[in-house]
Amino acid sequence: MGNPTSRIAMEKETGNQWLIKVRIGNYAPHP
């Protein structure tokens, strides 16, 4: 984890979509 590409993708997603993806497991929750 911590890949720049993944971080950019997270920032591009909206709040709700990001939370959904985090719960699905596509993205690991950052501190």
C-alpha positions as CSV (number, residue, x, y, z in Angstrom):
1,M,0.0,0.0,0.0
2,G,1.0,3.6,-0.2
3,N,1.3,3.6,-4.0
4,P,1.1,7.2,-5.5
5,T,-1.4,5.9,-8.1
6,S,-3.7,4.5,-5.5
7,R,-3.5,7.8,-3.5
8,I,-4.4,9.8,-6.6
9,A,-7.3,7.5,-7.2
10,M,-8.5,8.0,-3.7
11,E,-8.3,11.8,-3.9
12,K,-10.2,11.7,-7.2
13,E,-13.1,9.7,-5.8
14,T,-15.9,11.5,-3.9
15,G,-16.4,10.9,-0.2
16,N,-19.2,8.3,-0.5
17,Q,-17.6,6.4,-3.3
18,W,-14.3,6.4,-1.5
19,L,-15.9,5.0,1.7
20,I,-17.6,2.3,-0.3
21,K,-14.4,1.3,-1.9
22,V,-12.6,1.2,1.4
23,R,-15.3,-1.1,2.8
24,I,-15.1,-3.3,-0.2
25,G,-11.3,-3.5,0.2
26,N,-10.1,-1.8,-2.9
27,Y,-8.3,0.9,-0.8
28,A,-6.8,0.5,2.6
29,P,-8.0,3.2,5.1
30,H,-5.3,5.8,5.7
31,P,-4.6,7.3,9.2
